Amino acid sequence: MTAEDVAAQLARERALRQADKMETIGRLTGAIAQQFNELLTAILTRTAALAQSLPPNRDLDELKVTAQRGPSWCSGSSASAATTCSTCSR
């Protein structure tokens, strides 16, 4: 085995480690986006229920608008997050 062969092998191993790291980051980002989506769903569900039982409320309206902006945050984080966060496709 020559020095060039060893260098090429090391480069391939580094590339494989980097690919593994990127895959792990993608999975983590997707899991975070999923949790974020679940929180948004709970907030929007509660907001809708409160809106039906209370008189018009500016604070409640602002909460709803803010929660509806959330999907743009998860859609920009990564391709993995965009496919994981179901609210992002709405």
N, C-alpha and C positions, 0 to 999 in steps of 0.2 A: 504494500500500500504506500502510495507516495504522499508527500506533504499536501499536494493539491487535492488528493482524494480525501484526506483527513479534513482539510478545510471545507470541502464541499459537504462532507457528512455533518460536520458541526453546523454549517449554515442551514442544512435541511432540518436538523434537530432544533435549532433556534426558531426556524419558521414554524415548525410543528408546535412548539411550546407557545409561540405567539398566537397561533390559530386556536389552541386550547384556551388561552386566556380570553381571547375575543369571544369565543363561544360561551364561556362562563359569564362574562360581562353581559352578553346578550340575554342569557337566561335570567340573570339577576334583574336586569332592567325590565324584562317582561313580567317577572313576578312582582316587582314594585308597581308597574303600571296596572297589573291586575288588582292589587290591593287598593290602589288609588281609585280605580274604577268602582270597586265595591263600596268604598267610602262615599264617592259621589252619588252612587245609586241610593244609598241610605239617606244621604242629605236631601236629595231631590224628592225621594218618597215622603220623608217627614215634612218637607216644605209644602208639598202638594196637599198632604193631609191637614196641616195647620191652616193653609190658605182656605180650605173649604169650611173649616170650623171657626175661623176668626174673621172679624171685619177686615177690610183692606188695610194692609200694613206695609209701610215703605221699607222697613228693615227686612221683613220677610221677602219682599220683592227683590231687594238687593242681594240677599242670601241666595235666592234662586238664580239670579243672573250670574253671580260669582261662581256658583257650582256648575252652571252650564258652560262657563269658560274653561273649566278644568280639562276637558278632553284635548284642547289645543296644547296643553302642557305635555300630556303623555304622547301625543302624536309626533311631537318634535324630538322626543328623546332618542328614539331609535326605530329601525324598521321592525325589530322584534316587539317593541312596546306597542307600536301601531297595530300589529296583528293581534296582540294579546288584549289590548284595551278595547273592549267592544264598544264603548261610548265614542271612541275616536272615529268610528266609521259613520256616525250619525251626522 
